[in-house]
């Protein structure tokens, strides 16, 4: 019997280790801009909520407390424009990566079924299809969004369509019109849409819109679910706090499956999420930090000879020097700067690198200085 891991691609980050060693040997130390992991403190009000709920000896529920569901419904209506939501339209999950990796399996997909995702995308969309033994199809999101009725994506066999706006890695934002066309196409062909919107509160040169907005979905959530995370907007990557919102029938089925699997968000984390979603001030403060880092890195990269594409939202700059992404990785590693090669996200990214904004102000300033003097 073959190992399950044999179905999976090589873990991409292992290939970056030699370049990490080079960057770490720089006299000023490494500036790690390769992984989008938050470095700023968890806001105090969230920490206090977690601590207050620390005495939690009993099992939490998969569906979450009523207070948590109230918070998820309220945030979805306030921030996404959803209308008429009830507790049946939301479901807490144990971090969004877990959901992405296991969703095709939980949906009952398998051989002969297809999972479609953008050709430049978070690698876990493909991993999820492979774990379920389903087929996977990478499509050109720009061509598809421009004409969802066209021939870019053959609907035959597709059971799950992943969207990602704002995109990781490119920062591209799908417009309201593009989302509307895609949702209509998917409904016409009976295809379930999951929209990964984890960066929706981090728009810079565009205002990201959810598939749950009534102008997109027509006020019906049938066949559409959006995925949201508190990792970036509230610095809660260590809490594993995320949730789904949308089609009540789909979420109801997932709830039953996840009950059997014991996929429960811890009770203290649930309390922390209630606090986080009830406060917008800390989100704006964090946005300000990222905006300043983004401006400094963008200017320095452009002056160093890079071209920035898309990057109108999210926590990354998608940049190129029109050379192999690994040549760029090597060049920046010599400056003590570690970035992610674009081919981690698909062959179409082989001449780009992804630069994360998730480093401290001091480390970002060090990167800017090195890029400016080229050493």
C-alpha positions in Angstrom: 0.0 0.0 0.0 1.4 3.4 -1.0 1.7 6.1 1.6 -0.8 9.0 1.5 2.1 11.4 1.4 3.1 9.8 -2.0 0.0 11.6 -3.5 1.4 15.0 -2.5 4.0 17.3 -4.2 7.3 18.0 -2.5 6.8 20.4 0.4 8.0 23.6 -1.4 9.5 25.4 1.5 12.2 22.7 1.9 13.7 23.9 -1.3 14.3 27.4 0.2 16.6 26.2 3.0 20.0 26.8 1.2 18.9 30.4 0.4 17.8 30.9 4.0 21.3 29.9 5.1 22.8 32.4 2.7 20.5 35.2 3.9 21.2 34.4 7.5 24.9 34.7 7.0 24.5 38.4 6.1 26.4 40.6 8.5 23.2 42.4 9.4 21.2 39.2 9.8 18.3 37.8 7.8 15.2 39.8 6.7 12.7 37.0 6.2 10.0 38.2 3.8 9.2 34.7 2.6 6.3 33.6 4.8 3.3 35.7 5.6 3.3 35.0 9.4 2.3 38.0 11.6 5.0 39.5 13.9 3.1 42.2 15.6 1.5 41.6 19.1 -2.0 40.2 19.5 -4.2 43.1 20.5 -4.7 43.4 24.3 -8.5 43.1 24.2 -8.2 39.7 22.4 -5.6 38.4 24.8 -7.8 39.4 27.8 -10.8 37.6 26.3 -8.6 34.5 25.8 -7.4 34.6 29.4 -10.8 35.2 30.8 -12.0 32.0 29.1 -8.9 29.9 30.0 -10.8 27.9 32.6 -12.5 25.7 30.0 -12.5 22.1 31.3 -15.3 20.8 29.1 -15.4 20.1 25.4 -16.3 23.0 23.1 -18.8 22.5 20.3 -17.9 22.3 16.7 -20.6 24.9 15.8 -19.3 27.3 18.5 -21.1 29.2 21.3 -24.2 31.2 20.5 -22.1 34.3 21.2 -19.5 33.3 18.6 -22.2 32.6 16.0 -23.7 36.0 16.8 -20.3 37.6 16.2 -19.8 35.7 12.9 -23.2 36.7 11.6 -22.8 40.3 12.7 -19.4 40.7 11.1 -20.5 39.1 7.9 -23.4 41.5 7.6 -21.4 44.5 8.6 -18.2 43.9 6.6 -19.3 41.7 3.7 -22.7 43.1 3.0 -24.5 39.8 3.7 -28.2 40.0 4.3 -30.6 37.9 6.2 -27.9 35.7 7.8 -28.7 33.3 10.6 -26.5 31.0 12.7 -27.0 28.4 10.0 -25.0 30.5 7.6 -21.8 30.5 9.6 -19.4 27.8 10.8 -16.1 28.2 12.8 -13.1 26.2 11.6 -9.7 25.4 13.0 -7.7 27.8 10.8 -8.4 28.2 7.1 -5.5 25.9 5.9 -7.1 22.9 7.6 -10.4 23.6 5.7 -8.7 24.1 2.4 -6.7 20.8 2.7 -9.6 18.7 3.8 -12.6 20.3 2.1 -12.7 18.0 -1.0 -12.6 15.0 1.3 -15.4 16.4 3.5 -17.5 17.1 0.5 -17.2 13.5 -0.5 -15.2 14.1 -3.7 -13.0 11.4 -5.2 -11.7 9.9 -8.4 -13.4 11.4 -11.5 -14.4 14.6 -9.7 -12.5 17.8 -10.4 -11.4 20.6 -8.2 -10.6 23.8 -10.0 -8.4 26.6 -8.6 -6.4 29.6 -10.1 -3.2 28.6 -11.8 -1.3 31.1 -9.5 -2.5 30.0 -6.1 -1.9 28.8 -2.6 -0.5 25.2 -3.0 -3.0 23.7 -0.6 -5.9 23.9 -3.1 -4.1 21.3 -5.1 -3.1 19.3 -2.0 -6.8 19.1 -0.9 -7.7 17.6 -4.3 -4.9 15.1 -4.1 -5.8 14.0 -0.6 -9.3 13.2 -1.8 -7.9 11.4 -4.9 -9.9 13.9 -7.0 -8.6 15.5 -10.2 -7.3 19.0 -10.1 -7.5 21.7 -12.7 -5.5 25.0 -12.6 -7.2 27.7 -14.6 -6.3 31.2 -15.8 -8.3 33.4 -13.4 -7.8 36.6 -15.5 -9.1 35.0 -18.7 -11.9 33.3 -16.8 -13.0 36.4 -14.9 -13.0 38.4 -18.2 -15.4 36.0 -19.8 -16.8 33.3 -17.5 -19.0 32.1 -20.3 -16.0 31.4 -22.5 -13.9 28.3 -23.1 -11.2 29.0 -20.5 -12.7 26.5 -18.1 -14.5 23.3 -19.2 -17.2 22.7 -16.5 -17.4 19.0 -17.2 -16.7 17.1 -14.0 -15.9 20.1 -11.8 -17.6 19.8 -8.4 -15.6 22.5 -6.5 -14.4 25.8 -7.9 -12.0 27.8 -5.7 -11.7 31.5 -6.0 -9.1 33.6 -4.1 -9.7 37.3 -4.0 -7.6 39.1 -2.9 -5.1 36.6 -4.3 -2.2 34.9 -2.6 0.4 35.4 -4.1 -0.5 38.1 -6.6 -2.7 40.4 -4.6 -5.1 40.6 -7.5 -8.7 41.6 -6.7 -11.7 40.3 -8.6 -14.1 43.1 -9.3 -17.8 42.9 -8.5 -18.7 42.4 -12.1 -16.1 39.6 -12.5 -17.4 37.8 -9.4 -21.0 38.2 -10.5 -20.2 36.5 -13.9 -18.3 33.7 -12.2 -21.1 33.0 -9.7 -23.7 32.9 -12.4 -21.5 30.5 -14.5 -21.0 28.2 -11.6 -24.7 28.1 -10.7 -25.6 27.4 -14.4 -23.4 24.4 -14.2 -24.2 23.2 -10.7 -20.7 23.9 -9.4 -20.1 24.7 -5.8 -18.0 27.9 -5.3 -15.7 28.4 -2.3 -14.2 31.9 -2.2 -11.0 32.3 -0.1 -11.4 35.8 1.1 -8.8 35.8 4.0 -7.3 39.1 2.9 -10.5 40.9 2.2 -9.8 43.6 4.9 -6.4 44.4 3.4 -7.2 46.2 0.2 -4.7 49.0 -0.8 -5.4 50.1 -4.4 -8.7 48.2 -4.6 -11.7 47.6 -2.4 -12.2 43.9 -2.3 -15.8 42.6 -2.5 -17.2 39.3 -1.2 -19.1 36.7 -3.2 -21.7 37.1 -0.4 -22.4 40.7 -1.4 -26.0 41.0 -2.7 -24.8 42.7 -5.9 -22.8 39.5 -6.6 -25.0 36.7 -5.4 -28.4 38.3 -6.0 -29.3 37.9 -2.3 -29.1 34.1 -2.5 -26.3 32.1 -0.9 -27.1 28.9 -2.8 -23.9 27.2 -4.0 -21.5 29.8 -2.5 -19.4 29.8 0.6 -16.7 32.3 1.6 -13.7 31.5 3.8 -12.4 34.0 6.3 -9.4 34.1 8.7 -8.4 36.2 11.7 -4.7 35.3 11.3 -3.7 38.5 9.4 -6.3 41.1 10.3 -6.0 40.4 14.0 -2.5 38.7 14.3 -4.1 35.4 15.4 -2.2 32.9 13.3 -1.2 31.2 16.5 -4.8 30.9 17.6 -6.0 29.0 14.5 -9.2 31.1 14.2 -11.2 31.1 11.0 -14.7 30.6 9.8 -17.0 29.9 6.8 -20.0 31.9 5.7 -22.7 31.2 3.1 -24.9 28.4 1.9 -26.7 27.0 5.0 -27.2 23.5 3.4 -23.5 23.1 2.6 -22.4 24.3 6.0 -25.0 22.1 7.7 -23.5 19.0 6.0 -19.9 20.1 6.9 -21.0 20.7 10.5 -22.2 17.1 10.8 -19.0 15.7 9.2 -16.8 17.9 11.4 -18.7 16.8 14.5 -17.7 13.2 13.8 -14.2 14.3 13.2 -13.9 16.4 16.4 -12.9 19.5 14.5 -13.5 21.9 17.3 -12.1 25.4 17.8 -11.0 25.7 21.5 -13.3 27.5 23.9 -10.7 30.2 24.7 -10.2 30.8 21.0 -13.9 31.1 20.4 -14.1 33.8 23.1 -11.1 35.6 21.6 -12.8 35.6 18.2 -15.9 37.2 19.6 -13.7 40.0 21.0 -11.7 40.4 17.8 -14.7 40.6 15.5 -16.4 43.1 17.7 -13.6 45.6 17.4 -12.6 47.4 14.2 -10.0 49.8 15.8 -7.2 47.2 16.1 -7.8 46.2 12.5 -7.2 49.7 11.3 -4.1 50.1 13.5 -2.7 46.9 11.9 -3.6 48.1 8.4 -1.6 51.2 9.1 1.5 49.2 10.0 1.2 47.1 6.9 0.5 50.1 4.7 3.7 51.8 5.8 5.8 48.7 5.3 4.3 48.1 1.9 5.0 51.7 0.7 8.7 51.4 1.9 9.3 48.0 0.4 7.5 48.8 -2.9 9.5 52.0 -3.5 12.8 50.2 -2.6 12.1 47.3 -4.9 11.1 49.5 -7.8 14.3 51.5 -7.4 16.3 48.3 -7.3 14.9 47.3 -10.7 11.9 45.3 -9.9 8.5 45.6 -11.6 5.4 45.2 -9.4 2.3 43.5 -10.8 -1.1 43.5 -9.3 -0.5 43.6 -5.5 -3.5 45.9 -5.1 -4.4 44.0 -1.9 -3.2 41.3 0.5 0.0 41.1 2.5 2.4 40.6 -0.4 4.1 42.3 -3.3 4.3 40.2 -6.5 7.4 41.4 -8.3 9.8 40.4 -11.1 13.1 41.3 -12.7 12.2 39.3 -15.8 14.5 36.4 -14.9 14.1 33.0 -13.3 12.5 33.3 -9.8 15.3 31.3 -8.4 17.9 33.7 -9.7 16.0 36.5 -8.0 15.8 34.5 -4.8 19.6 34.0 -4.9 20.2 37.6 -5.6 18.2 38.8 -2.7 19.6 36.1 -0.4 23.0 37.7 -1.0 21.5 40.9 0.4 20.3 39.0 3.4 16.7 39.1 2.2 14.6 35.9 1.9 11.6 35.9 -0.4 9.3 33.2 -1.8 9.9 32.0 -5.4 6.9 32.4 -7.6 6.9 28.8 -8.9 5.8 27.7 -5.4 2.4 29.0 -6.5 2.4 27.4 -10.0 4.5 27.3 -13.1 3.0 30.6 -14.3 4.9 32.3 -11.4 8.4 31.1 -12.5 9.7 34.7 -13.2 8.2 36.3 -10.1 8.9 36.3 -6.4 6.5 37.0 -3.5 7.6 39.6 -0.9 5.7 39.5 2.4 5.0 42.6 4.4 5.0 40.6 7.6 8.3 41.7 9.2 9.0 44.1 11.9 9.5 47.8 11.1 13.2 47.4 12.0 13.6 44.4 9.6 11.7 46.2 6.8 13.9 49.2 7.3 17.0 46.9 7.0 15.7 45.5 3.8 15.0 48.9 2.3 18.5 50.1 3.2 20.1 47.0 1.6 18.0 47.3 -1.6 18.9 51.0 -1.8 22.7 50.4 -1.6 22.6 47.0 -3.2 24.6 45.2 -0.6 
